[in-house]
Amino acid sequence: MAYKDKSIQLFNLFDELSEQVNNVMHDAVIYRKRNRLNVIDQGAKEAERITREIQTLVNSMRRKKVDTECQK
């Protein structure tokens, strides 16, 4: 995957993470659902998943950048 494609994917993941946080804030805090703790817990799990994807992608981009610089 090209660096540009990974950058776009990274921005999409950040957007997804931001949306997840906003949804949890809306559902658990503003809307005051009865099962607030479950909503927060599920949101946290999803945020962790997205964060792991972001970290994996960033590490991959770093390795690619280092490999490219070493070849110069």
PDB file with one MODEL, atoms N, CA, C and O in Angstrom:
MODEL        1
ATOM      1  N   MET A   1       0.852  -1.177   0.000  1.00  0.00           N
ATOM      2  CA  MET A   1       0.000   0.000   0.000  1.00  0.00           C
ATOM      3  C   MET A   1       0.895   1.236   0.000  1.00  0.00           C
ATOM      4  O   MET A   1       1.857   1.305   0.764  1.00  0.00           O
ATOM      5  N   ALA A   2       0.591   2.183  -0.829  1.00  0.00           N
ATOM      6  CA  ALA A   2       1.384   3.399  -0.950  1.00  0.00           C
ATOM      7  C   ALA A   2       1.220   4.276   0.291  1.00  0.00           C
ATOM      8  O   ALA A   2       0.211   4.221   0.994  1.00  0.00           O
ATOM      9  N   TYR A   3       2.251   5.084   0.531  1.00  0.00           N
ATOM     10  CA  TYR A   3       2.256   5.967   1.694  1.00  0.00           C
ATOM     11  C   TYR A   3       1.039   6.883   1.692  1.00  0.00           C
ATOM     12  O   TYR A   3       0.435   7.126   2.737  1.00  0.00           O
ATOM     13  N   LYS A   4       0.677   7.393   0.505  1.00  0.00           N
ATOM     14  CA  LYS A   4      -0.476   8.295   0.398  1.00  0.00           C
ATOM     15  C   LYS A   4      -1.764   7.570   0.789  1.00  0.00           C
ATOM     16  O   LYS A   4      -2.612   8.133   1.481  1.00  0.00           O
ATOM     17  N   ASP A   5      -1.906   6.318   0.341  1.00  0.00           N
ATOM     18  CA  ASP A   5      -3.085   5.525   0.699  1.00  0.00           C
ATOM     19  C   ASP A   5      -3.153   5.294   2.205  1.00  0.00           C
ATOM     20  O   ASP A   5      -4.227   5.345   2.805  1.00  0.00           O
ATOM     21  N   LYS A   6      -1.990   5.040   2.806  1.00  0.00           N
ATOM     22  CA  LYS A   6      -1.954   4.830   4.256  1.00  0.00           C
ATOM     23  C   LYS A   6      -2.305   6.112   4.999  1.00  0.00           C
ATOM     24  O   LYS A   6      -2.959   6.070   6.041  1.00  0.00           O
ATOM     25  N   SER A   7      -1.874   7.242   4.469  1.00  0.00           N
ATOM     26  CA  SER A   7      -2.207   8.529   5.092  1.00  0.00           C
ATOM     27  C   SER A   7      -3.712   8.762   5.068  1.00  0.00           C
ATOM     28  O   SER A   7      -4.298   9.213   6.053  1.00  0.00           O
ATOM     29  N   ILE A   8      -4.325   8.451   3.941  1.00  0.00           N
ATOM     30  CA  ILE A   8      -5.779   8.603   3.830  1.00  0.00           C
ATOM     31  C   ILE A   8      -6.476   7.659   4.800  1.00  0.00           C
ATOM     32  O   ILE A   8      -7.435   8.043   5.469  1.00  0.00           O
ATOM     33  N   GLN A   9      -5.994   6.431   4.874  1.00  0.00           N
ATOM     34  CA  GLN A   9      -6.573   5.458   5.802  1.00  0.00           C
ATOM     35  C   GLN A   9      -6.414   5.938   7.243  1.00  0.00           C
ATOM     36  O   GLN A   9      -7.318   5.768   8.061  1.00  0.00           O
ATOM     37  N   LEU A  10      -5.265   6.537   7.552  1.00  0.00           N
ATOM     38  CA  LEU A  10      -5.017   7.056   8.895  1.00  0.00           C
ATOM     39  C   LEU A  10      -6.006   8.168   9.237  1.00  0.00           C
ATOM     40  O   LEU A  10      -6.572   8.179  10.330  1.00  0.00           O
ATOM     41  N   PHE A  11      -6.214   9.088   8.326  1.00  0.00           N
ATOM     42  CA  PHE A  11      -7.180  10.165   8.565  1.00  0.00           C
ATOM     43  C   PHE A  11      -8.589   9.612   8.737  1.00  0.00           C
ATOM     44  O   PHE A  11      -9.355  10.106   9.565  1.00  0.00           O
ATOM     45  N   ASN A  12      -8.932   8.591   7.961  1.00  0.00           N
ATOM     46  CA  ASN A  12     -10.249   7.960   8.104  1.00  0.00           C
ATOM     47  C   ASN A  12     -10.407   7.307   9.473  1.00  0.00           C
ATOM     48  O   ASN A  12     -11.483   7.366  10.069  1.00  0.00           O
ATOM     49  N   LEU A  13      -9.342   6.687   9.971  1.00  0.00           N
ATOM     50  CA  LEU A  13      -9.400   6.070  11.298  1.00  0.00           C
ATOM     51  C   LEU A  13      -9.553   7.131  12.387  1.00  0.00           C
ATOM     52  O   LEU A  13     -10.306   6.935  13.341  1.00  0.00           O
ATOM     53  N   PHE A  14      -8.841   8.258  12.250  1.00  0.00           N
ATOM     54  CA  PHE A  14      -9.004   9.339  13.224  1.00  0.00           C
ATOM     55  C   PHE A  14     -10.428   9.881  13.198  1.00  0.00           C
ATOM     56  O   PHE A  14     -10.994  10.202  14.243  1.00  0.00           O
ATOM     57  N   ASP A  15     -11.000   9.981  12.015  1.00  0.00           N
ATOM     58  CA  ASP A  15     -12.380  10.428  11.876  1.00  0.00           C
ATOM     59  C   ASP A  15     -13.329   9.436  12.553  1.00  0.00           C
ATOM     60  O   ASP A  15     -14.261   9.834  13.252  1.00  0.00           O
ATOM     61  N   GLU A  16     -13.081   8.148  12.338  1.00  0.00           N
ATOM     62  CA  GLU A  16     -13.905   7.103  12.956  1.00  0.00           C
ATOM     63  C   GLU A  16     -13.791   7.148  14.483  1.00  0.00           C
ATOM     64  O   GLU A  16     -14.785   6.981  15.189  1.00  0.00           O
ATOM     65  N   LEU A  17     -12.574   7.374  14.984  1.00  0.00           N
ATOM     66  CA  LEU A  17     -12.363   7.461  16.430  1.00  0.00           C
ATOM     67  C   LEU A  17     -13.100   8.671  17.007  1.00  0.00           C
ATOM     68  O   LEU A  17     -13.746   8.570  18.050  1.00  0.00           O
ATOM     69  N   SER A  18     -13.002   9.792  16.339  1.00  0.00           N
ATOM     70  CA  SER A  18     -13.696  10.999  16.788  1.00  0.00           C
ATOM     71  C   SER A  18     -15.206  10.787  16.809  1.00  0.00           C
ATOM     72  O   SER A  18     -15.885  11.203  17.748  1.00  0.00           O
ATOM     73  N   GLU A  19     -15.723  10.142  15.777  1.00  0.00           N
ATOM     74  CA  GLU A  19     -17.154   9.858  15.710  1.00  0.00           C
ATOM     75  C   GLU A  19     -17.580   8.926  16.845  1.00  0.00           C
ATOM     76  O   GLU A  19     -18.646   9.107  17.434  1.00  0.00           O
ATOM     77  N   GLN A  20     -16.751   7.936  17.147  1.00  0.00           N
ATOM     78  CA  GLN A  20     -17.051   7.002  18.230  1.00  0.00           C
ATOM     79  C   GLN A  20     -17.135   7.736  19.567  1.00  0.00           C
ATOM     80  O   GLN A  20     -18.060   7.509  20.347  1.00  0.00           O
ATOM     81  N   VAL A  21     -16.175   8.609  19.827  1.00  0.00           N
ATOM     82  CA  VAL A  21     -16.168   9.380  21.075  1.00  0.00           C
ATOM     83  C   VAL A  21     -17.409  10.266  21.151  1.00  0.00           C
ATOM     84  O   VAL A  21     -18.051  10.345  22.199  1.00  0.00           O
ATOM     85  N   ASN A  22     -17.744  10.924  20.061  1.00  0.00           N
ATOM     86  CA  ASN A  22     -18.932  11.782  20.044  1.00  0.00           C
ATOM     87  C   ASN A  22     -20.209  10.984  20.287  1.00  0.00           C
ATOM     88  O   ASN A  22     -21.098  11.440  21.006  1.00  0.00           O
ATOM     89  N   ASN A  23     -20.302   9.795  19.691  1.00  0.00           N
ATOM     90  CA  ASN A  23     -21.481   8.948  19.894  1.00  0.00           C
ATOM     91  C   ASN A  23     -21.628   8.535  21.353  1.00  0.00           C
ATOM     92  O   ASN A  23     -22.728   8.564  21.904  1.00  0.00           O
ATOM     93  N   VAL A  24     -20.525   8.152  21.975  1.00  0.00           N
ATOM     94  CA  VAL A  24     -20.574   7.746  23.385  1.00  0.00           C
ATOM     95  C   VAL A  24     -20.959   8.931  24.255  1.00  0.00           C
ATOM     96  O   VAL A  24     -21.785   8.801  25.159  1.00  0.00           O
ATOM     97  N   MET A  25     -20.364  10.085  23.984  1.00  0.00           N
ATOM     98  CA  MET A  25     -20.709  11.275  24.772  1.00  0.00           C
ATOM     99  C   MET A  25     -22.189  11.598  24.620  1.00  0.00           C
ATOM    100  O   MET A  25     -22.862  11.917  25.599  1.00  0.00           O
ATOM    101  N   HIS A  26     -22.684  11.517  23.415  1.00  0.00           N
ATOM    102  CA  HIS A  26     -24.090  11.820  23.168  1.00  0.00           C
ATOM    103  C   HIS A  26     -24.996  10.813  23.860  1.00  0.00           C
ATOM    104  O   HIS A  26     -25.918  11.192  24.581  1.00  0.00           O
ATOM    105  N   ASP A  27     -24.731   9.525  23.637  1.00  0.00           N
ATOM    106  CA  ASP A  27     -25.611   8.484  24.172  1.00  0.00           C
ATOM    107  C   ASP A  27     -25.534   8.360  25.690  1.00  0.00           C
ATOM    108  O   ASP A  27     -26.562   8.210  26.350  1.00  0.00           O
ATOM    109  N   ALA A  28     -24.337   8.422  26.244  1.00  0.00           N
ATOM    110  CA  ALA A  28     -24.172   8.166  27.676  1.00  0.00           C
ATOM    111  C   ALA A  28     -24.332   9.414  28.534  1.00  0.00           C
ATOM    112  O   ALA A  28     -24.872   9.342  29.637  1.00  0.00           O
ATOM    113  N   VAL A  29     -23.878  10.530  28.047  1.00  0.00           N
ATOM    114  CA  VAL A  29     -23.866  11.735  28.883  1.00  0.00           C
ATOM    115  C   VAL A  29     -25.043  12.653  28.561  1.00  0.00           C
ATOM    116  O   VAL A  29     -25.800  13.031  29.455  1.00  0.00           O
ATOM    117  N   ILE A  30     -25.193  12.999  27.326  1.00  0.00           N
ATOM    118  CA  ILE A  30     -26.224  13.964  26.951  1.00  0.00           C
ATOM    119  C   ILE A  30     -27.607  13.318  26.949  1.00  0.00           C
ATOM    120  O   ILE A  30     -28.552  13.850  27.532  1.00  0.00           O
ATOM    121  N   TYR A  31     -27.716  12.168  26.287  1.00  0.00           N
ATOM    122  CA  TYR A  31     -29.008  11.500  26.168  1.00  0.00           C
ATOM    123  C   TYR A  31     -29.383  10.777  27.462  1.00  0.00           C
ATOM    124  O   TYR A  31     -30.559  10.485  27.683  1.00  0.00           O
ATOM    125  N   ARG A  32     -28.414  10.487  28.309  1.00  0.00           N
ATOM    126  CA  ARG A  32     -28.601   9.847  29.620  1.00  0.00           C
ATOM    127  C   ARG A  32     -29.362   8.526  29.537  1.00  0.00           C
ATOM    128  O   ARG A  32     -30.386   8.329  30.191  1.00  0.00           O
ATOM    129  N   LYS A  33     -28.837   7.651  28.728  1.00  0.00           N
ATOM    130  CA  LYS A  33     -29.435   6.316  28.638  1.00  0.00           C
ATOM    131  C   LYS A  33     -29.299   5.606  29.976  1.00  0.00           C
ATOM    132  O   LYS A  33     -28.365   5.857  30.737  1.00  0.00           O
ATOM    133  N   ARG A  34     -30.247   4.716  30.250  1.00  0.00           N
ATOM    134  CA  ARG A  34     -30.217   3.973  31.511  1.00  0.00           C
ATOM    135  C   ARG A  34     -28.993   3.069  31.609  1.00  0.00           C
ATOM    136  O   ARG A  34     -28.403   2.923  32.679  1.00  0.00           O
ATOM    137  N   ASN A  35     -28.625   2.479  30.508  1.00  0.00           N
ATOM    138  CA  ASN A  35     -27.478   1.578  30.507  1.00  0.00           C
ATOM    139  C   ASN A  35     -26.191   2.333  30.160  1.00  0.00           C
ATOM    140  O   ASN A  35     -25.390   1.878  29.343  1.00  0.00           O
ATOM    141  N   ARG A  36     -26.014   3.467  30.782  1.00  0.00           N
ATOM    142  CA  ARG A  36     -24.900   4.373  30.506  1.00  0.00           C
ATOM    143  C   ARG A  36     -23.540   3.688  30.597  1.00  0.00           C
ATOM    144  O   ARG A  36     -22.686   3.891  29.735  1.00  0.00           O
ATOM    145  N   LEU A  37     -23.331   2.872  31.642  1.00  0.00           N
ATOM    146  CA  LEU A  37     -22.033   2.215  31.802  1.00  0.00           C
ATOM    147  C   LEU A  37     -21.764   1.226  30.678  1.00  0.00           C
ATOM    148  O   LEU A  37     -20.629   1.104  30.218  1.00  0.00           O
ATOM    149  N   ASN A  38     -22.797   0.521  30.232  1.00  0.00           N
ATOM    150  CA  ASN A  38     -22.620  -0.402  29.110  1.00  0.00           C
ATOM    151  C   ASN A  38     -22.271   0.354  27.830  1.00  0.00           C
ATOM    152  O   ASN A  38     -21.424  -0.085  27.052  1.00  0.00           O
ATOM    153  N   VAL A  39     -22.925   1.483  27.620  1.00  0.00           N
ATOM    154  CA  VAL A  39     -22.646   2.305  26.439  1.00  0.00           C
ATOM    155  C   VAL A  39     -21.196   2.780  26.472  1.00  0.00           C
ATOM    156  O   VAL A  39     -20.494   2.724  25.462  1.00  0.00           O
ATOM    157  N   ILE A  40     -20.754   3.246  27.635  1.00  0.00           N
ATOM    158  CA  ILE A  40     -19.376   3.719  27.785  1.00  0.00           C
ATOM    159  C   ILE A  40     -18.396   2.572  27.586  1.00  0.00           C
ATOM    160  O   ILE A  40     -17.379   2.735  26.912  1.00  0.00           O
ATOM    161  N   ASP A  41     -18.692   1.415  28.166  1.00  0.00           N
ATOM    162  CA  ASP A  41     -17.813   0.250  28.043  1.00  0.00           C
ATOM    163  C   ASP A  41     -17.674  -0.190  26.587  1.00  0.00           C
ATOM    164  O   ASP A  41     -16.563  -0.433  26.114  1.00  0.00           O
ATOM    165  N   GLN A  42     -18.793  -0.292  25.881  1.00  0.00           N
ATOM    166  CA  GLN A  42     -18.746  -0.697  24.472  1.00  0.00           C
ATOM    167  C   GLN A  42     -18.011   0.352  23.631  1.00  0.00           C
ATOM    168  O   GLN A  42     -17.245   0.012  22.730  1.00  0.00           O
ATOM    169  N   GLY A  43     -18.250   1.607  23.932  1.00  0.00           N
ATOM    170  CA  GLY A  43     -17.553   2.680  23.215  1.00  0.00           C
ATOM    171  C   GLY A  43     -16.054   2.651  23.456  1.00  0.00           C
ATOM    172  O   GLY A  43     -15.265   2.882  22.540  1.00  0.00           O
ATOM    173  N   ALA A  44     -15.663   2.364  24.698  1.00  0.00           N
ATOM    174  CA  ALA A  44     -14.240   2.278  25.031  1.00  0.00           C
ATOM    175  C   ALA A  44     -13.580   1.115  24.300  1.00  0.00           C
ATOM    176  O   ALA A  44     -12.454   1.238  23.818  1.00  0.00           O
ATOM    177  N   LYS A  45     -14.278  -0.006  24.219  1.00  0.00           N
ATOM    178  CA  LYS A  45     -13.730  -1.166  23.499  1.00  0.00           C
ATOM    179  C   LYS A  45     -13.542  -0.849  22.022  1.00  0.00           C
ATOM    180  O   LYS A  45     -12.526  -1.207  21.426  1.00  0.00           O
ATOM    181  N   GLU A  46     -14.511  -0.185  21.445  1.00  0.00           N
ATOM    182  CA  GLU A  46     -14.410   0.177  20.028  1.00  0.00           C
ATOM    183  C   GLU A  46     -13.295   1.203  19.819  1.00  0.00           C
ATOM    184  O   GLU A  46     -12.561   1.129  18.834  1.00  0.00           O
ATOM    185  N   ALA A  47     -13.169   2.153  20.739  1.00  0.00           N
ATOM    186  CA  ALA A  47     -12.096   3.148  20.644  1.00  0.00           C
ATOM    187  C   ALA A  47     -10.730   2.478  20.757  1.00  0.00           C
ATOM    188  O   ALA A  47      -9.793   2.865  20.059  1.00  0.00           O
ATOM    189  N   GLU A  48     -10.607   1.477  21.630  1.00  0.00           N
ATOM    190  CA  GLU A  48      -9.347   0.730  21.750  1.00  0.00           C
ATOM    191  C   GLU A  48      -9.017   0.014  20.448  1.00  0.00           C
ATOM    192  O   GLU A  48      -7.863   0.000  20.019  1.00  0.00           O
ATOM    193  N   ARG A  49     -10.020  -0.576  19.821  1.00  0.00           N
ATOM    194  CA  ARG A  49      -9.802  -1.287  18.555  1.00  0.00           C
ATOM    195  C   ARG A  49      -9.292  -0.318  17.486  1.00  0.00           C
ATOM    196  O   ARG A  49      -8.339  -0.613  16.764  1.00  0.00           O
ATOM    197  N   ILE A  50      -9.938   0.831  17.401  1.00  0.00           N
ATOM    198  CA  ILE A  50      -9.542   1.826  16.402  1.00  0.00           C
ATOM    199  C   ILE A  50      -8.138   2.340  16.704  1.00  0.00           C
ATOM    200  O   ILE A  50      -7.332   2.525  15.791  1.00  0.00           O
ATOM    201  N   THR A  51      -7.844   2.570  17.983  1.00  0.00           N
ATOM    202  CA  THR A  51      -6.526   3.052  18.385  1.00  0.00           C
ATOM    203  C   THR A  51      -5.441   2.046  18.025  1.00  0.00           C
ATOM    204  O   THR A  51      -4.361   2.433  17.578  1.00  0.00           O
ATOM    205  N   ARG A  52      -5.720   0.750  18.216  1.00  0.00           N
ATOM    206  CA  ARG A  52      -4.750  -0.283  17.828  1.00  0.00           C
ATOM    207  C   ARG A  52      -4.514  -0.265  16.321  1.00  0.00           C
ATOM    208  O   ARG A  52      -3.380  -0.417  15.866  1.00  0.00           O
ATOM    209  N   GLU A  53      -5.575  -0.081  15.551  1.00  0.00           N
ATOM    210  CA  GLU A  53      -5.431   0.007  14.091  1.00  0.00           C
ATOM    211  C   GLU A  53      -4.573   1.207  13.710  1.00  0.00           C
ATOM    212  O   GLU A  53      -3.714   1.112  12.834  1.00  0.00           O
ATOM    213  N   ILE A  54      -4.813   2.339  14.376  1.00  0.00           N
ATOM    214  CA  ILE A  54      -4.030   3.544  14.110  1.00  0.00           C
ATOM    215  C   ILE A  54      -2.562   3.282  14.424  1.00  0.00           C
ATOM    216  O   ILE A  54      -1.689   3.628  13.628  1.00  0.00           O
ATOM    217  N   GLN A  55      -2.280   2.675  15.576  1.00  0.00           N
ATOM    218  CA  GLN A  55      -0.896   2.413  15.974  1.00  0.00           C
ATOM    219  C   GLN A  55      -0.205   1.470  15.000  1.00  0.00           C
ATOM    220  O   GLN A  55       0.956   1.678  14.645  1.00  0.00           O
ATOM    221  N   THR A  56      -0.914   0.437  14.568  1.00  0.00           N
ATOM    222  CA  THR A  56      -0.357  -0.507  13.600  1.00  0.00           C
ATOM    223  C   THR A  56      -0.025   0.202  12.290  1.00  0.00           C
ATOM    224  O   THR A  56       1.036  -0.021  11.706  1.00  0.00           O
ATOM    225  N   LEU A  57      -0.925   1.044  11.840  1.00  0.00           N
ATOM    226  CA  LEU A  57      -0.716   1.775  10.591  1.00  0.00           C
ATOM    227  C   LEU A  57       0.451   2.751  10.709  1.00  0.00           C
ATOM    228  O   LEU A  57       1.270   2.851   9.796  1.00  0.00           O
ATOM    229  N   VAL A  58       0.530   3.466  11.819  1.00  0.00           N
ATOM    230  CA  VAL A  58       1.629   4.416  12.033  1.00  0.00           C
ATOM    231  C   VAL A  58       2.964   3.678  12.070  1.00  0.00           C
ATOM    232  O   VAL A  58       3.939   4.127  11.467  1.00  0.00           O
ATOM    233  N   ASN A  59       3.012   2.552  12.770  1.00  0.00           N
ATOM    234  CA  ASN A  59       4.250   1.770  12.821  1.00  0.00           C
ATOM    235  C   ASN A  59       4.659   1.309  11.428  1.00  0.00           C
ATOM    236  O   ASN A  59       5.838   1.339  11.074  1.00  0.00           O
ATOM    237  N   SER A  60       3.685   0.886  10.649  1.00  0.00           N
ATOM    238  CA  SER A  60       3.951   0.451   9.279  1.00  0.00           C
ATOM    239  C   SER A  60       4.499   1.604   8.438  1.00  0.00           C
ATOM    240  O   SER A  60       5.428   1.427   7.651  1.00  0.00           O
ATOM    241  N   MET A  61       3.910   2.785   8.617  1.00  0.00           N
ATOM    242  CA  MET A  61       4.366   3.954   7.866  1.00  0.00           C
ATOM    243  C   MET A  61       5.781   4.341   8.285  1.00  0.00           C
ATOM    244  O   MET A  61       6.586   4.750   7.448  1.00  0.00           O
ATOM    245  N   ARG A  62       6.088   4.214   9.573  1.00  0.00           N
ATOM    246  CA  ARG A  62       7.443   4.523  10.053  1.00  0.00           C
ATOM    247  C   ARG A  62       8.458   3.555   9.453  1.00  0.00           C
ATOM    248  O   ARG A  62       9.522   3.965   8.990  1.00  0.00           O
ATOM    249  N   ARG A  63       8.116   2.264   9.465  1.00  0.00           N
ATOM    250  CA  ARG A  63       9.026   1.264   8.898  1.00  0.00           C
ATOM    251  C   ARG A  63       9.265   1.541   7.422  1.00  0.00           C
ATOM    252  O   ARG A  63      10.396   1.461   6.945  1.00  0.00           O
ATOM    253  N   LYS A  64       8.209   1.864   6.710  1.00  0.00           N
ATOM    254  CA  LYS A  64       8.317   2.149   5.282  1.00  0.00           C
ATOM    255  C   LYS A  64       9.201   3.369   5.056  1.00  0.00           C
ATOM    256  O   LYS A  64      10.016   3.387   4.134  1.00  0.00           O
ATOM    257  N   LYS A  65       9.041   4.392   5.901  1.00  0.00           N
ATOM    258  CA  LYS A  65       9.835   5.608   5.767  1.00  0.00           C
ATOM    259  C   LYS A  65      11.305   5.313   6.040  1.00  0.00           C
ATOM    260  O   LYS A  65      12.177   5.792   5.315  1.00  0.00           O
ATOM    261  N   VAL A  66      11.587   4.529   7.079  1.00  0.00           N
ATOM    262  CA  VAL A  66      12.966   4.171   7.417  1.00  0.00           C
ATOM    263  C   VAL A  66      13.574   3.340   6.297  1.00  0.00           C
ATOM    264  O   VAL A  66      14.719   3.570   5.906  1.00  0.00           O
ATOM    265  N   ASP A  67      12.818   2.375   5.777  1.00  0.00           N
ATOM    266  CA  ASP A  67      13.307   1.539   4.678  1.00  0.00           C
ATOM    267  C   ASP A  67      13.624   2.384   3.450  1.00  0.00           C
ATOM    268  O   ASP A  67      14.633   2.160   2.781  1.00  0.00           O
ATOM    269  N   THR A  68      12.771   3.344   3.158  1.00  0.00           N
ATOM    270  CA  THR A  68      12.970   4.216   2.002  1.00  0.00           C
ATOM    271  C   THR A  68      14.209   5.080   2.188  1.00  0.00           C
ATOM    272  O   THR A  68      14.981   5.268   1.248  1.00  0.00           O
ATOM    273  N   GLU A  69      14.407   5.613   3.408  1.00  0.00           N
ATOM    274  CA  GLU A  69      15.570   6.456   3.680  1.00  0.00           C
ATOM    275  C   GLU A  69      16.857   5.649   3.630  1.00  0.00           C
ATOM    276  O   GLU A  69      17.890   6.163   3.200  1.00  0.00           O
ATOM    277  N   CYS A  70      16.813   4.397   4.060  1.00  0.00           N
ATOM    278  CA  CYS A  70      18.001   3.542   4.042  1.00  0.00           C
ATOM    279  C   CYS A  70      18.419   3.200   2.615  1.00  0.00           C
ATOM    280  O   CYS A  70      19.598   2.964   2.354  1.00  0.00           O
ATOM    281  N   GLN A  71      17.471   3.174   1.704  1.00  0.00           N
ATOM    282  CA  GLN A  71      17.769   2.828   0.319  1.00  0.00           C
ATOM    283  C   GLN A  71      18.388   3.993  -0.442  1.00  0.00           C
ATOM    284  O   GLN A  71      18.944   3.800  -1.523  1.00  0.00           O
ATOM    285  N   LYS A  72      18.298   5.196   0.109  1.00  0.00           N
ATOM    286  CA  LYS A  72      18.843   6.379  -0.582  1.00  0.00           C
ATOM    287  C   LYS A  72      20.342   6.418  -0.479  1.00  0.00           C
ATOM    288  O   LYS A  72      20.973   7.338  -0.999  1.00  0.00           O
TER     289      LYS A  72
ENDMDL
END
